[in-house]
């Protein structure tokens, strides 16, 4: 049977969403024309005035990049071994949400985190404050599928020593094509999405021998660009972590509320759950968790997710999460985990073992000053090298406190999910992971532009959350 590449590509055509309630003129690139000067019959109508007021300071322009930087990259979906069969074509379906888990399921998909870039791009085409004129924009989005563009450098032996070239073609294009757009603020008003941990794109370009990853984030051209990654490093200002996509993408408020109601009434018969792999190779937190769970099966359940067994199968872990009070979120290859957000959607209180696992990552989506109210922190050193038992710590939390924490977790759940494109007006009124990421980008760009205008560029290296909210 032929690979489904062409079929999937046809499904993924990025056709912008258009509300039926009004007619919107189009730009040459097919994007809604929503400019501040829009007039109705020579005079500004009420609808245009309302839109101007709502979009003031929030206008976004999407750069019209050649397809080789985005949709053409999807043609390589069966060329690189992201998985054992070397084929991620099926997960391009539904604009990056992946195929539905079941024909009768309308909210659950087999979503792959690598598809965050087309998923985010598709959602941004629905943003109500798009402008075709970059001079009117408060921020500029680069629809560059950076992680997909990195695959040849990571998996093609002929390019192993060329990973420092990743992204250079885009940098040259931005300098050459409409250079005034890029030069206006030196890239400080631009942003892009990176479907992976920033560590994988921050290899020293002078490293010898070459290590895993590319040097994309070292390119001088992009040092001013805001990068939305699945995991950010602690120090560079330009990176900001956004939640890992889960498998839950409702299209209506009723479906969201129905799921949250199910999570609230779930019978939590397990104290704690660990869904993951690893644990071998000497003393480490995952090994300690597995050992404790094997000795306390009355308290702990383990879902073995070794070798990617859980990546595209949400049923495998969501049902156990619904029957558990706490979900253990130890670091793995990198500090953060998709499981954190799966657990939040299930009302399973997260237990962290490193601050960098969430508290210092997701400030735009999870309130940093309230982490103790919806999560538990147990230093991994106390578990691995001390005599701290996770079950003892969690079992000592009063039931009333557990119920209160779970309720806050479920209140936060809509903030970390990615709703389906084309969703209902009621659901669009509830801000999800994409909405909050856009809000954060606009705050950050606003602060950086203000600093540039005030003539104190040294302040650009400071990235305080308090200033982000200004």
C-alpha positions as CSV (number, residue, x, y, z in Angstrom):
1,X,0.0,0.0,0.0
2,X,1.4,3.5,-0.9
3,X,2.5,5.9,1.8
4,X,-0.3,8.4,2.6
5,X,1.9,11.4,2.1
6,X,-0.1,13.1,-0.6
7,X,-3.4,12.5,1.1
8,X,-2.1,13.9,4.4
9,X,-0.6,16.9,2.7
10,X,-4.0,17.6,1.1
11,X,-5.6,17.4,4.5
12,X,-3.0,19.8,5.9
13,X,-3.5,22.6,3.5
14,X,-3.5,25.6,5.8
15,X,-6.9,27.2,4.9
16,X,-7.7,30.0,7.3
17,X,-10.8,29.8,9.4
18,X,-13.4,32.4,8.6
19,X,-16.3,33.2,11.0
20,X,-19.6,32.9,9.1
21,X,-20.9,36.0,10.8
22,X,-19.0,38.5,8.6
23,X,-17.3,38.7,5.2
24,X,-13.6,39.3,5.4
25,X,-11.5,40.5,2.5
26,X,-8.4,38.4,1.7
27,X,-4.8,39.3,1.1
28,X,-2.8,37.8,-1.7
29,X,-1.5,35.2,0.8
30,X,-5.0,34.0,1.7
31,X,-5.0,35.6,5.2
32,X,-7.8,37.7,6.6
33,X,-7.3,41.4,5.9
34,X,-7.9,42.9,9.3
35,X,-6.2,46.3,9.2
36,X,-6.6,49.3,11.5
37,X,-7.7,51.4,8.5
38,X,-10.4,49.1,7.4
39,X,-13.4,51.1,6.3
40,X,-17.0,50.2,5.5
41,X,-18.5,52.2,2.6
42,X,-16.1,55.0,3.1
43,X,-16.9,55.3,6.8
44,X,-15.8,53.1,9.7
45,X,-18.7,51.0,10.9
46,X,-19.4,49.7,14.4
47,X,-17.9,46.3,13.7
48,X,-14.6,47.8,12.5
49,X,-14.5,50.2,15.4
50,X,-15.1,47.3,17.8
51,X,-12.3,45.3,16.2
52,X,-9.9,48.2,16.3
53,X,-10.5,48.6,20.0
54,X,-10.2,44.9,20.7
55,X,-7.0,44.5,18.6
56,X,-5.2,47.6,19.7
57,X,-1.7,46.5,20.6
58,X,-2.4,42.9,19.5
59,X,-2.0,42.9,15.7
60,X,0.0,40.0,14.3
61,X,1.5,39.7,10.8
62,X,2.3,36.2,9.5
63,X,5.4,36.3,7.2
64,X,4.7,34.7,3.8
65,X,7.6,32.2,3.8
66,X,8.3,30.0,0.7
67,X,6.8,26.5,1.2
68,X,10.2,25.0,1.6
69,X,10.3,26.4,5.1
70,X,7.0,24.8,6.2
71,X,4.5,22.8,4.2
72,X,7.1,21.3,1.8
73,X,8.9,19.8,4.8
74,X,5.8,17.6,5.5
75,X,6.7,15.7,2.3
76,X,9.6,14.1,4.2
77,X,7.2,12.4,6.7
78,X,8.4,9.0,5.7
79,X,12.1,9.7,5.3
80,X,13.5,10.0,8.8
81,X,13.4,7.5,11.7
82,X,11.5,9.4,14.4
83,X,9.9,6.1,15.1
84,X,10.7,2.5,14.6
85,X,8.9,2.4,11.2
86,X,10.5,5.7,10.2
87,X,7.1,7.1,9.3
88,X,5.3,10.0,11.0
89,X,2.9,10.7,8.0
90,X,-0.2,9.5,9.9
91,X,0.3,12.1,12.6
92,X,0.1,15.0,10.2
93,X,-3.7,14.4,9.9
94,X,-6.1,17.1,11.2
95,X,-3.6,19.9,10.8
96,X,-1.1,18.2,13.2
97,X,-3.5,16.9,15.7
98,X,-3.1,13.4,14.3
99,X,-5.8,10.8,13.6
100,X,-8.7,10.4,16.0
101,X,-8.3,7.7,18.6
102,X,-11.6,6.2,17.5
103,X,-14.1,6.9,14.8
104,X,-16.6,8.0,17.4
105,X,-14.2,10.2,19.3
106,X,-14.3,13.9,18.6
107,X,-11.9,15.2,21.2
108,X,-9.1,12.6,21.4
109,X,-6.4,12.3,18.9
110,X,-3.1,10.4,18.5
111,X,-1.1,13.7,18.7
112,X,2.6,13.7,18.3
113,X,4.6,16.5,20.0
114,X,6.7,16.9,16.8
115,X,3.6,18.3,15.1
116,X,3.4,21.4,17.3
117,X,4.6,23.6,14.5
118,X,1.8,22.9,11.9
119,X,-0.7,22.7,14.8
120,X,0.3,26.2,16.1
121,X,0.4,27.6,12.5
122,X,-3.1,26.4,11.8
123,X,-4.4,27.9,15.0
124,X,-2.8,31.2,14.4
125,X,-4.6,31.5,11.1
126,X,-7.8,31.8,13.2
127,X,-6.4,34.7,15.3
128,X,-8.8,37.6,15.1
129,X,-6.2,40.3,14.9
130,X,-4.2,39.4,11.8
131,X,-3.0,42.1,9.5
132,X,-1.6,41.9,6.0
133,X,0.6,44.9,6.6
134,X,3.7,44.2,8.7
135,X,4.1,48.0,9.4
136,X,0.9,47.8,11.4
137,X,1.8,44.7,13.3
138,X,2.8,44.6,17.0
139,X,4.4,41.1,16.4
140,X,5.4,39.1,13.4
141,X,5.1,35.3,13.3
142,X,7.5,33.2,11.3
143,X,5.7,30.0,10.2
144,X,9.0,28.1,10.1
145,X,8.8,24.4,10.9
146,X,12.2,24.4,12.6
147,X,12.2,21.0,14.2
148,X,11.1,19.3,10.9
149,X,13.7,21.2,9.0
150,X,16.3,19.9,11.4
151,X,15.6,16.2,10.6
152,X,18.1,15.9,7.7
153,X,20.9,17.3,9.9
154,X,20.0,14.8,12.7
155,X,19.4,11.6,10.6
156,X,21.2,12.0,7.2
157,X,24.8,10.8,7.7
158,X,25.9,13.1,4.9
159,X,24.8,16.1,6.9
160,X,26.0,15.0,10.4
161,X,28.8,17.5,10.3
162,X,26.7,20.3,8.8
163,X,24.2,20.9,11.7
164,X,25.6,24.5,12.1
165,X,23.8,25.3,8.8
166,X,20.3,24.6,10.3
167,X,18.2,27.8,9.8
168,X,20.8,29.8,7.8
169,X,18.7,29.7,4.7
170,X,15.8,31.3,6.6
171,X,18.1,34.0,8.0
172,X,19.4,34.9,4.6
173,X,15.8,35.1,3.3
174,X,14.7,37.4,6.0
175,X,17.6,39.7,5.3
176,X,16.9,39.7,1.6
177,X,13.1,39.5,1.3
178,X,11.4,42.7,2.5
179,X,14.4,43.6,4.6
180,X,12.6,46.5,6.2
181,X,10.3,44.1,8.1
182,X,13.2,42.4,9.7
183,X,15.3,45.6,10.2
184,X,12.6,47.7,11.8
185,X,13.2,46.2,15.2
186,X,16.1,43.9,14.6
187,X,13.9,40.8,14.9
188,X,12.8,41.8,18.4
189,X,9.1,41.7,17.3
190,X,9.4,38.3,15.6
191,X,8.5,34.9,17.1
192,X,8.4,31.3,16.0
193,X,7.6,27.8,17.4
194,X,10.1,25.0,18.0
195,X,8.6,21.6,18.5
196,X,11.2,20.2,20.8
197,X,13.4,21.0,23.8
198,X,15.7,24.0,23.2
199,X,18.7,21.8,24.2
200,X,18.4,19.9,20.9
201,X,19.0,23.1,18.9
202,X,21.7,24.8,20.9
203,X,24.8,22.8,20.0
204,X,28.0,24.9,20.0
205,X,28.7,25.5,16.3
206,X,32.4,25.0,17.0
207,X,31.9,21.7,18.8
208,X,34.4,19.0,17.7
209,X,33.3,16.3,17.5
210,X,29.8,17.3,16.6
211,X,27.2,16.3,19.2
212,X,23.5,15.6,18.9
213,X,21.4,18.5,17.8
214,X,21.8,21.6,15.6
215,X,23.1,25.1,16.3
216,X,19.9,26.9,15.2
217,X,19.6,28.9,18.5
218,X,23.2,30.0,18.2
219,X,22.6,31.9,14.9
220,X,23.1,35.6,15.6
221,X,20.1,36.5,13.4
222,X,17.7,34.8,15.7
223,X,19.1,35.9,19.1
224,X,16.4,38.6,19.3
225,X,13.5,36.3,18.2
226,X,11.1,34.9,20.8
227,X,11.2,31.1,20.5
228,X,8.3,29.1,21.9
229,X,9.8,25.7,22.6
230,X,8.5,22.6,24.4
231,X,11.3,23.1,26.9
232,X,13.5,26.2,27.5
233,X,17.0,26.4,28.9
234,X,17.3,28.4,32.1
235,X,19.4,31.3,30.9
236,X,18.8,32.5,27.3
237,X,16.2,35.3,27.3
238,X,14.6,34.4,23.9
239,X,13.3,30.9,24.8
240,X,9.9,30.4,26.5
241,X,8.4,27.0,27.2
242,X,4.9,26.2,26.1
243,X,3.0,23.1,27.2
244,X,3.6,19.8,25.4
245,X,0.5,19.0,23.3
246,X,-1.6,16.3,24.8
247,X,-4.1,14.1,23.0
248,X,-7.2,16.1,24.1
249,X,-8.4,18.8,21.6
250,X,-12.1,19.6,22.2
251,X,-14.0,21.6,19.6
252,X,-16.8,22.8,21.9
253,X,-17.2,24.1,25.4
254,X,-19.7,21.3,26.2
255,X,-17.0,18.7,25.4
256,X,-14.4,20.4,27.5
257,X,-16.9,20.7,30.4
258,X,-18.0,17.0,30.0
259,X,-14.4,15.8,30.3
260,X,-13.6,18.0,33.3
261,X,-16.8,16.7,35.0
262,X,-15.7,13.1,34.4
263,X,-12.3,13.9,35.9
264,X,-13.9,15.4,39.0
265,X,-16.1,12.4,39.7
266,X,-13.4,9.8,39.0
267,X,-12.8,7.3,41.8
268,X,-9.2,7.8,42.9
269,X,-8.3,4.3,44.2
270,X,-4.5,4.7,43.7
271,X,-2.4,7.1,45.8
272,X,0.1,7.6,43.0
273,X,1.0,6.7,39.5
274,X,4.2,6.7,37.4
275,X,3.7,6.5,33.6
276,X,7.1,6.3,31.9
277,X,10.1,4.3,31.1
278,X,13.8,4.2,32.1
279,X,15.1,3.6,35.6
280,X,18.1,1.5,34.9
281,X,21.8,2.3,34.9
282,X,22.7,3.2,38.4
283,X,21.0,5.3,41.1
284,X,18.5,7.7,39.7
285,X,15.1,9.0,40.5
286,X,13.2,6.8,38.0
287,X,14.9,3.7,39.4
288,X,13.9,4.8,42.9
289,X,10.3,5.4,41.9
290,X,10.0,2.0,40.2
291,X,11.6,0.2,43.2
292,X,9.2,1.9,45.6
293,X,6.2,1.1,43.4
294,X,7.2,-2.5,43.1
295,X,7.3,-2.8,46.9
296,X,4.0,-0.8,47.5
297,X,1.6,-2.1,44.8
298,X,-1.2,-1.1,47.1
299,X,-0.3,2.5,46.8
300,X,1.4,2.9,43.4
301,X,0.6,1.9,39.8
302,X,3.2,1.9,37.0
303,X,2.3,2.3,33.3
304,X,5.3,1.1,31.3
305,X,5.9,3.6,28.5
306,X,9.3,2.3,27.4
307,X,10.2,2.7,23.8
308,X,7.5,5.2,23.1
309,X,4.7,2.8,23.9
310,X,2.4,5.7,25.3
311,X,3.2,8.4,22.7
312,X,0.2,7.8,20.5
313,X,-2.0,5.8,22.8
314,X,-3.7,8.0,25.3
315,X,-6.0,5.3,26.5
316,X,-3.0,3.4,27.9
317,X,-2.3,6.1,30.5
318,X,-5.3,8.3,30.8
319,X,-7.5,5.7,32.5
320,X,-4.8,5.0,35.2
321,X,-4.4,8.7,35.7
322,X,-8.1,9.1,36.3
323,X,-7.9,6.6,39.2
324,X,-4.8,8.1,40.8
325,X,-4.5,11.1,43.1
326,X,-0.9,12.0,42.3
327,X,1.1,11.6,39.1
328,X,4.9,11.3,39.6
329,X,6.8,13.5,37.0
330,X,10.5,12.7,37.3
331,X,13.0,14.1,34.8
332,X,14.1,11.9,31.9
333,X,16.3,12.8,29.0
334,X,15.3,16.4,29.7
335,X,13.6,17.9,32.8
336,X,10.1,18.4,31.4
337,X,7.5,15.8,30.4
338,X,4.4,15.6,28.3
339,X,3.0,13.4,31.1
340,X,2.7,16.5,33.3
341,X,0.0,17.9,31.1
342,X,-1.7,14.6,30.5
343,X,-2.0,14.3,34.3
344,X,-3.3,17.8,34.7
345,X,-6.1,17.1,32.3
346,X,-7.0,14.0,34.3
347,X,-7.0,15.9,37.6
348,X,-4.0,14.0,38.7
349,X,-1.9,16.2,41.0
350,X,1.7,16.5,39.7
351,X,4.6,15.6,41.8
352,X,7.9,17.2,40.7
353,X,11.5,16.3,41.7
354,X,13.3,19.3,40.0
355,X,12.3,22.9,39.9
356,X,13.3,23.1,36.2
357,X,10.7,20.4,35.5
358,X,7.9,22.9,35.5
359,X,8.1,25.8,38.0
360,X,10.8,27.6,36.0
361,X,9.3,26.7,32.6
362,X,5.7,27.4,32.1
363,X,5.0,30.8,33.8
364,X,2.6,31.9,31.1
365,X,0.4,28.9,31.6
366,X,0.9,27.7,35.2
367,X,1.0,30.4,38.0
368,X,4.6,30.2,39.3
369,X,3.6,31.8,42.7
370,X,0.9,29.1,43.3
371,X,2.8,25.9,42.5
372,X,2.5,24.7,46.1
373,X,-1.2,24.9,45.8
374,X,-1.6,22.5,42.9
375,X,1.6,20.4,43.0
376,X,4.0,18.6,45.3
377,X,7.8,19.0,45.2
378,X,10.1,16.4,46.6
379,X,13.9,16.9,45.9
380,X,15.1,13.9,43.9
381,X,18.3,13.7,46.0
382,X,16.3,13.0,49.1
383,X,14.6,10.1,47.4
384,X,17.6,8.6,45.6
385,X,20.3,9.1,48.3
386,X,18.2,9.8,51.4
387,X,15.5,7.8,53.1
388,X,12.5,9.8,51.9
389,X,9.7,7.6,50.6
390,X,7.4,9.3,48.1
391,X,4.4,7.3,49.4
392,X,4.9,8.5,52.9
393,X,5.1,12.2,51.8
394,X,2.0,12.0,49.7
395,X,0.1,9.8,52.2
396,X,0.6,12.4,54.9
397,X,-1.3,15.1,52.9
398,X,-4.8,15.5,54.4
399,X,-7.7,14.3,52.1
400,X,-9.3,17.8,52.3
401,X,-6.0,19.3,51.0
402,X,-5.8,16.7,48.2
403,X,-9.4,17.6,47.1
404,X,-8.5,21.3,47.1
405,X,-5.3,20.7,45.1
406,X,-7.2,18.5,42.5
407,X,-9.8,21.2,42.0
408,X,-7.2,23.8,41.3
409,X,-5.5,21.4,38.9
410,X,-8.7,21.0,36.9
411,X,-9.2,24.8,36.9
412,X,-5.8,25.1,35.2
413,X,-6.5,22.3,32.7
414,X,-8.0,24.5,30.0
415,X,-4.8,26.7,30.1
416,X,-2.5,23.8,29.1
417,X,-4.7,22.1,26.4
418,X,-4.6,22.9,22.7
419,X,-8.2,23.2,21.5
420,X,-9.1,22.0,18.1
421,X,-9.0,24.5,15.2
422,X,-12.4,25.7,14.1
423,X,-13.8,25.4,17.6
424,X,-17.0,26.9,18.9
425,X,-17.4,30.5,20.0
426,X,-18.0,29.4,23.5
427,X,-14.7,27.5,23.7
428,X,-12.8,30.2,22.0
429,X,-13.8,32.5,24.9
430,X,-11.7,30.2,27.2
431,X,-8.0,30.9,26.7
432,X,-6.0,27.7,25.9
433,X,-2.3,27.1,25.5
434,X,-2.1,28.9,22.1
435,X,-4.0,32.0,23.4
436,X,-1.8,32.3,26.5
437,X,1.4,31.9,24.4
438,X,0.3,34.7,22.1
439,X,-0.6,36.9,25.0
440,X,2.9,36.2,26.5
441,X,4.6,37.0,23.2
442,X,2.8,40.3,22.8
443,X,3.7,41.3,26.4
444,X,7.3,40.4,25.8
445,X,7.6,42.2,22.4
446,X,5.9,45.2,23.9
447,X,8.5,45.4,26.7
448,X,11.4,44.9,24.3
449,X,10.2,47.6,21.9
450,X,9.7,50.0,24.8
451,X,13.3,49.3,25.9
452,X,14.6,49.9,22.4
453,X,12.7,53.2,22.1
454,X,14.0,54.3,25.4
455,X,17.5,53.7,24.3
456,X,18.8,51.3,27.0
457,X,19.5,48.1,25.1
458,X,21.3,46.6,28.2
459,X,17.9,46.0,29.7
460,X,17.1,43.6,26.8
461,X,19.1,40.9,28.6
462,X,16.8,41.0,31.6
463,X,13.7,38.8,31.3
464,X,11.6,39.3,34.5
465,X,8.2,37.8,34.6
466,X,6.9,40.9,36.3
467,X,7.9,42.9,33.3
468,X,6.3,40.4,31.0
469,X,2.9,41.2,32.6
470,X,3.3,45.0,32.1
